[in-house]
Amino acid sequence: MKKHYSYKKQEGKVSLNVLIIAAVFALGLIYLFQTSCLVRHSYNIRSAQKEMDRLAEENKKIQAEISISQSLPKLEEAIRDFGMAKADDIKHLEGAGGKVAISKP
């Protein structure tokens, strides 16, 4: 009977060792999965940051173009292109919907 007891004790050690190895393996897989997710999210954040920087730079260029197009020389050029003329003698009239202005040719 002693041999049988020794066999059970040894079998318990083997199953405990297998359980520890399986737990270490499972924890290793979890660690690898989390690291992989972290790297993927980090890459996505860097890509989004680069895109945001690019759009901010494009926004600056567009704002500069708007400022240039709204400058006085550009507006005067647009007025000439549309065939508009400066009104010298302006008369204000009260209408039903508010004030209106007319120019005498």
N, CA, C and O atoms as a DFTB+ gen file, in Angstrom:
420 C
 N C O
     1  1       0.783      -1.180       0.000
     2  2       0.000       0.000       0.000
     3  2       0.842       1.270       0.000
     4  3       0.383       2.320      -0.449
     5  1       2.026       1.181       0.483
     6  2       2.893       2.324       0.512
     7  2       3.256       2.789      -0.900
     8  3       3.320       3.992      -1.152
     9  1       3.487       1.877      -1.797
    10  2       3.819       2.228      -3.169
    11  2       2.677       2.980      -3.824
    12  3       2.913       3.932      -4.568
    13  1       1.473       2.583      -3.567
    14  2       0.308       3.230      -4.146
    15  2       0.206       4.668      -3.644
    16  3      -0.105       5.571      -4.421
    17  1       0.464       4.889      -2.367
    18  2       0.428       6.234      -1.792
    19  2       1.524       7.099      -2.416
    20  3       1.285       8.269      -2.715
    21  1       2.703       6.552      -2.612
    22  2       3.811       7.272      -3.213
    23  2       3.487       7.621      -4.671
    24  3       3.853       8.693      -5.154
    25  1       2.812       6.724      -5.353
    26  2       2.423       6.960      -6.738
    27  2       1.431       8.114      -6.820
    28  3       1.554       8.953      -7.712
    29  1       0.462       8.184      -5.929
    30  2      -0.525       9.264      -5.893
    31  2       0.152      10.598      -5.603
    32  3      -0.196      11.618      -6.197
    33  1       1.126      10.589      -4.683
    34  2       1.822      11.808      -4.325
    35  2       2.623      12.322      -5.520
    36  3       2.659      13.524      -5.784
    37  1       3.255      11.414      -6.227
    38  2       4.034      11.796      -7.395
    39  2       3.103      12.280      -8.514
    40  3       3.442      13.223      -9.229
    41  1       1.965      11.664      -8.670
    42  2       0.986      12.072      -9.688
    43  2       0.475      13.479      -9.394
    44  3       0.245      14.251     -10.324
    45  1       0.293      13.824      -8.136
    46  2      -0.135      15.164      -7.742
    47  2       0.907      16.209      -8.081
    48  3       0.566      17.311      -8.509
    49  1       2.200      15.867      -7.889
    50  2       3.266      16.797      -8.240
    51  2       3.312      17.033      -9.750
    52  3       3.529      18.160     -10.197
    53  1       3.111      15.984     -10.527
    54  2       3.141      16.095     -11.990
    55  2       1.983      16.970     -12.462
    56  3       2.172      17.845     -13.307
    57  1       0.799      16.741     -11.928
    58  2      -0.352      17.538     -12.356
    59  2      -0.192      18.997     -11.909
    60  3      -0.619      19.907     -12.620
    61  1       0.412      19.225     -10.752
    62  2       0.676      20.593     -10.303
    63  2       1.677      21.268     -11.232
    64  3       1.507      22.434     -11.586
    65  1       2.726      20.536     -11.631
    66  2       3.712      21.081     -12.570
    67  2       3.065      21.407     -13.921
    68  3       3.356      22.447     -14.512
    69  1       2.212      20.543     -14.397
    70  2       1.512      20.779     -15.669
    71  2       0.609      22.003     -15.537
    72  3       0.539      22.820     -16.455
    73  1      -0.073      22.135     -14.418
    74  2      -0.948      23.268     -14.181
    75  2      -0.144      24.580     -14.134
    76  3      -0.575      25.596     -14.679
    77  1       1.023      24.548     -13.481
    78  2       1.866      25.745     -13.413
    79  2       2.375      26.116     -14.805
    80  3       2.369      27.291     -15.171
    81  1       2.807      25.142     -15.570
    82  2       3.293      25.401     -16.931
    83  2       2.160      25.956     -17.795
    84  3       2.375      26.895     -18.560
    85  1       0.974      25.394     -17.683
    86  2      -0.174      25.889     -18.455
    87  2      -0.526      27.312     -18.047
    88  3      -0.860      28.134     -18.901
    89  1      -0.456      27.613     -16.754
    90  2      -0.760      28.967     -16.284
    91  2       0.272      29.959     -16.806
    92  3      -0.087      31.055     -17.237
    93  1       1.552      29.586     -16.772
    94  2       2.609      30.467     -17.288
    95  2       2.415      30.683     -18.790
    96  3       2.574      31.799     -19.283
    97  1       2.078      29.634     -19.503
    98  2       1.837      29.736     -20.939
    99  2       0.637      30.645     -21.224
   100  3       0.695      31.486     -22.120
   101  1      -0.439      30.478     -20.470
   102  2      -1.633      31.313     -20.652
   103  2      -1.324      32.773     -20.339
   104  3      -1.749      33.670     -21.068
   105  1      -0.587      33.013     -19.258
   106  2      -0.212      34.393     -18.928
   107  2       0.687      34.992     -20.004
   108  3       0.577      36.179     -20.312
   109  1       1.565      34.188     -20.572
   110  2       2.419      34.658     -21.672
   111  2       1.591      35.052     -22.887
   112  3       1.847      36.077     -23.518
   113  1       0.594      34.226     -23.209
   114  2      -0.290      34.556     -24.337
   115  2      -1.076      35.840     -24.071
   116  3      -1.220      36.676     -24.963
   117  1      -1.578      35.998     -22.865
   118  2      -2.314      37.221     -22.503
   119  2      -1.400      38.434     -22.620
   120  3      -1.802      39.474     -23.141
   121  1      -0.174      38.296     -22.136
   122  2       0.801      39.391     -22.225
   123  2       1.067      39.752     -23.687
   124  3       1.074      40.930     -24.043
   125  1       1.285      38.747     -24.531
   126  2       1.535      39.012     -25.946
   127  2       0.330      39.686     -26.611
   128  3       0.499      40.599     -27.419
   129  1      -0.865      39.246     -26.279
   130  2      -2.078      39.840     -26.849
   131  2      -2.201      41.305     -26.435
   132  3      -2.485      42.167     -27.266
   133  1      -1.987      41.581     -25.151
   134  2      -2.094      42.962     -24.674
   135  2      -1.010      43.847     -25.282
   136  3      -1.273      44.999     -25.627
   137  1       0.199      43.321     -25.416
   138  2       1.285      44.080     -26.026
   139  2       0.964      44.374     -27.484
   140  3       1.204      45.479     -27.970
   141  1       0.426      43.390     -28.173
   142  2       0.047      43.577     -29.572
   143  2      -1.037      44.651     -29.708
   144  3      -0.964      45.497     -30.600
   145  1      -2.021      44.618     -28.841
   146  2      -3.085      45.633     -28.866
   147  2      -2.515      47.017     -28.568
   148  3      -2.899      48.001     -29.200
   149  1      -1.608      47.088     -27.616
   150  2      -0.987      48.365     -27.253
   151  2      -0.208      48.941     -28.426
   152  3      -0.293      50.138     -28.699
   153  1       0.544      48.109     -29.114
   154  2       1.324      48.561     -30.267
   155  2       0.392      49.032     -31.377
   156  3       0.647      50.060     -32.004
   157  1      -0.683      48.291     -31.624
   158  2      -1.643      48.663     -32.666
   159  2      -2.295      50.001     -32.337
   160  3      -2.416      50.860     -33.210
   161  1      -2.716      50.189     -31.092
   162  2      -3.343      51.451     -30.696
   163  2      -2.338      52.603     -30.771
   164  3      -2.691      53.711     -31.174
   165  1      -1.112      52.347     -30.390
   166  2      -0.071      53.366     -30.463
   167  2       0.153      53.788     -31.919
   168  3       0.299      54.976     -32.207
   169  1       0.180      52.827     -32.819
   170  2       0.336      53.128     -34.247
   171  2      -0.841      53.965     -34.745
   172  3      -0.649      54.932     -35.482
   173  1      -2.061      53.592     -34.342
   174  2      -3.245      54.350     -34.760
   175  2      -3.203      55.782     -34.231
   176  3      -3.590      56.715     -34.934
   177  1      -2.740      55.956     -33.009
   178  2      -2.638      57.291     -32.426
   179  2      -1.610      58.120     -33.189
   180  3      -1.851      59.290     -33.486
   181  1      -0.457      57.513     -33.510
   182  2       0.568      58.240     -34.266
   183  2       0.044      58.624     -35.644
   184  3       0.294      59.735     -36.111
   185  1      -0.676      57.723     -36.299
   186  2      -1.231      58.024     -37.623
   187  2      -2.241      59.162     -37.540
   188  3      -2.245      60.062     -38.379
   189  1      -3.093      59.114     -36.527
   190  2      -4.083      60.174     -36.353
   191  2      -3.400      61.506     -36.038
   192  3      -3.845      62.554     -36.505
   193  1      -2.331      61.472     -35.254
   194  2      -1.594      62.699     -34.925
   195  2      -0.963      63.286     -36.182
   196  3      -1.009      64.499     -36.390
   197  1      -0.372      62.434     -37.025
   198  2       0.219      62.912     -38.279
   199  2      -0.853      63.527     -39.176
   200  3      -0.629      64.574     -39.782
   201  1      -2.006      62.885     -39.262
   202  2      -3.112      63.408     -40.066
   203  2      -3.591      64.746     -39.507
   204  3      -3.872      65.670     -40.270
   205  1      -3.685      64.855     -38.194
   206  2      -4.103      66.101     -37.566
   207  2      -3.088      67.211     -37.843
   208  3      -3.477      68.345     -38.123
   209  1      -1.801      66.902     -37.770
   210  2      -0.766      67.887     -38.074
   211  2      -0.849      68.334     -39.535
   212  3      -0.708      69.518     -39.840
   213  1      -1.079      67.376     -40.430
   214  2      -1.197      67.704     -41.857
   215  2      -2.401      68.612     -42.101
   216  3      -2.311      69.582     -42.853
   217  1      -3.526      68.293     -41.462
   218  2      -4.724      69.108     -41.632
   219  2      -4.553      70.498     -41.017
   220  3      -5.072      71.477     -41.551
   221  1      -3.838      70.588     -39.910
   222  2      -3.580      71.892     -39.300
   223  2      -2.721      72.746     -40.230
   224  3      -2.958      73.947     -40.366
   225  1      -1.735      72.138     -40.865
   226  2      -0.891      72.853     -41.811
   227  2      -1.708      73.300     -43.026
   228  3      -1.556      74.425     -43.503
   229  1      -2.565      72.425     -43.515
   230  2      -3.440      72.777     -44.644
   231  2      -4.396      73.904     -44.253
   232  3      -4.678      74.791     -45.059
   233  1      -4.888      73.868     -43.025
   234  2      -5.778      74.910     -42.530
   235  2      -5.066      76.263     -42.501
   236  3      -5.654      77.280     -42.866
   237  1      -3.801      76.279     -42.067
   238  2      -3.025      77.518     -42.060
   239  2      -2.885      78.083     -43.470
   240  3      -3.024      79.288     -43.679
   241  1      -2.609      77.203     -44.438
   242  2      -2.464      77.657     -45.823
   243  2      -3.772      78.240     -46.341
   244  3      -3.775      79.270     -47.015
   245  1      -4.880      77.583     -46.028
   246  2      -6.188      78.073     -46.478
   247  2      -6.514      79.410     -45.818
   248  3      -7.038      80.313     -46.470
   249  1      -6.209      79.540     -44.535
   250  2      -6.446      80.813     -43.848
   251  2      -5.611      81.929     -44.476
   252  3      -6.088      83.056     -44.608
   253  1      -4.378      81.626     -44.862
   254  2      -3.536      82.629     -45.520
   255  2      -4.127      83.021     -46.869
   256  3      -4.136      84.199     -47.225
   257  1      -4.624      82.028     -47.630
   258  2      -5.256      82.317     -48.918
   259  2      -6.501      83.180     -48.735
   260  3      -6.748      84.090     -49.527
   261  1      -7.277      82.903     -47.706
   262  2      -8.479      83.703     -47.427
   263  2      -8.091      85.137     -47.089
   264  3      -8.716      86.082     -47.572
   265  1      -7.074      85.301     -46.271
   266  2      -6.613      86.649     -45.905
   267  2      -6.160      87.421     -47.133
   268  3      -6.468      88.604     -47.278
   269  1      -5.430      86.753     -48.016
   270  2      -4.947      87.409     -49.238
   271  2      -6.122      87.776     -50.132
   272  3      -6.171      88.880     -50.674
   273  1      -7.077      86.848     -50.290
   274  2      -8.208      87.116     -51.186
   275  2      -9.137      88.187     -50.630
   276  3      -9.884      88.800     -51.392
   277  1      -9.112      88.426     -49.327
   278  2      -9.967      89.448     -48.735
   279  2      -9.229      90.775     -48.541
   280  3      -9.774      91.706     -47.948
   281  1      -8.009      90.862     -49.030
   282  2      -7.262      92.107     -48.881
   283  2      -7.870      93.177     -49.788
   284  3      -8.543      92.854     -50.767
   285  1      -7.635      94.436     -49.468
   286  2      -8.221      95.555     -50.206
   287  2      -7.857      95.536     -51.685
   288  3      -8.750      95.731     -52.510
   289  1      -6.596      95.313     -52.077
   290  2      -6.290      95.280     -53.514
   291  2      -7.046      94.177     -54.255
   292  3      -7.496      94.387     -55.382
   293  1      -7.187      93.013     -53.638
   294  2      -7.921      91.911     -54.286
   295  2      -9.404      92.242     -54.413
   296  3     -10.025      91.935     -55.431
   297  1      -9.973      92.868     -53.384
   298  2     -11.385      93.242     -53.450
   299  2     -11.617      94.316     -54.511
   300  3     -12.614      94.263     -55.231
   301  1     -10.708      95.292     -54.619
   302  2     -10.836      96.316     -55.656
   303  2     -10.735      95.696     -57.041
   304  3     -11.452      96.098     -57.958
   305  1      -9.852      94.722     -57.197
   306  2      -9.718      94.029     -58.482
   307  2     -11.003      93.270     -58.811
   308  3     -11.444      93.274     -59.960
   309  1     -11.604      92.621     -57.819
   310  2     -12.853      91.889     -58.045
   311  2     -13.982      92.842     -58.411
   312  3     -14.824      92.511     -59.246
   313  1     -14.007      94.018     -57.797
   314  2     -15.034      95.014     -58.114
   315  2     -14.905      95.437     -59.576
   316  3     -15.908      95.537     -60.283
   317  1     -13.681      95.684     -60.032
   318  2     -13.472      96.056     -61.436
   319  2     -13.858      94.912     -62.367
   320  3     -14.451      95.149     -63.419
   321  1     -13.527      93.667     -61.992
   322  2     -13.852      92.514     -62.832
   323  2     -15.358      92.340     -62.994
   324  3     -15.818      91.911     -64.052
   325  1     -16.129      92.665     -61.963
   326  2     -17.584      92.539     -62.034
   327  2     -18.241      93.765     -62.673
   328  3     -19.461      93.799     -62.831
   329  1     -17.457      94.751     -63.033
   330  2     -18.000      95.939     -63.679
   331  2     -18.736      96.850     -62.720
   332  3     -19.611      97.601     -63.150
   333  1     -18.425      96.815     -61.473
   334  2     -19.073      97.682     -60.497
   335  2     -18.388      99.046     -60.498
   336  3     -17.220      99.174     -60.864
   337  1     -19.144     100.057     -60.081
   338  2     -18.604     101.410     -60.014
   339  2     -18.840     101.972     -58.629
   340  3     -19.745     101.538     -57.915
   341  1     -18.025     102.933     -58.256
   342  2     -18.153     103.563     -56.944
   343  2     -19.356     104.505     -56.975
   344  3     -19.518     105.297     -57.903
   345  1     -20.175     104.405     -55.966
   346  2     -21.351     105.270     -55.864
   347  2     -20.972     106.513     -55.086
   348  3     -20.486     106.431     -53.958
   349  1     -21.202     107.679     -55.703
   350  2     -20.847     108.928     -55.048
   351  2     -22.021     109.534     -54.282
   352  3     -21.881     109.914     -53.119
   353  1     -23.165     109.620     -54.930
   354  2     -24.332     110.280     -54.331
   355  2     -25.342     109.208     -53.935
   356  3     -26.098     108.718     -54.775
   357  1     -25.351     108.855     -52.684
   358  2     -26.225     107.780     -52.205
   359  2     -27.403     108.396     -51.469
   360  3     -27.225     109.270     -50.621
   361  1     -28.600     107.942     -51.793
   362  2     -29.828     108.379     -51.118
   363  2     -30.406     107.185     -50.374
   364  3     -30.520     106.094     -50.932
   365  1     -30.760     107.388     -49.145
   366  2     -31.371     106.335     -48.347
   367  2     -32.870     106.538     -48.334
   368  3     -33.350     107.650     -48.116
   369  1     -33.599     105.486     -48.564
   370  2     -35.055     105.527     -48.562
   371  2     -35.573     104.600     -47.481
   372  3     -34.981     103.555     -47.210
   373  1     -36.662     104.980     -46.874
   374  2     -37.324     104.110     -45.908
   375  2     -38.341     103.281     -46.679
   376  3     -39.232     103.829     -47.327
   377  1     -38.208     101.969     -46.608
   378  2     -39.154     101.099     -47.278
   379  2     -39.921     100.286     -46.263
   380  3     -39.734     100.443     -45.057
   381  1     -40.778      99.423     -46.750
   382  2     -41.598      98.600     -45.863
   383  2     -40.729      97.608     -45.092
   384  3     -41.033      97.273     -43.947
   385  1     -39.653      97.139     -45.716
   386  2     -38.813      96.140     -45.075
   387  2     -37.606      96.732     -44.396
   388  3     -36.752      95.980     -43.928
   389  1     -37.492      98.042     -44.317
   390  2     -36.337      98.658     -43.693
   391  2     -35.700      99.639     -44.631
   392  3     -36.353     100.116     -45.559
   393  1     -34.440      99.957     -44.420
   394  2     -33.739     100.932     -45.242
   395  2     -33.201     100.278     -46.517
   396  3     -32.780      99.121     -46.526
   397  1     -33.233     101.074     -47.593
   398  2     -32.637     100.662     -48.855
   399  2     -31.814     101.830     -49.371
   400  3     -32.051     102.968     -48.965
   401  1     -30.862     101.587     -50.247
   402  2     -30.030     102.658     -50.811
   403  2     -30.087     102.582     -52.318
   404  3     -30.152     101.500     -52.902
   405  1     -30.062     103.753     -52.942
   406  2     -30.016     103.807     -54.402
   407  2     -28.912     104.773     -54.789
   408  3     -28.513     105.627     -53.998
   409  1     -28.428     104.633     -55.997
   410  2     -27.401     105.529     -56.493
   411  2     -27.912     106.154     -57.779
   412  3     -28.527     105.469     -58.595
   413  1     -27.668     107.434     -57.972
   414  2     -28.042     108.109     -59.217
   415  2     -26.935     107.911     -60.224
   416  3     -25.771     108.162     -59.911
   417  1     -27.253     107.478     -61.399
   418  2     -26.228     107.287     -62.432
   419  2     -25.686     108.586     -62.986
   420  3     -24.819     108.571     -63.860
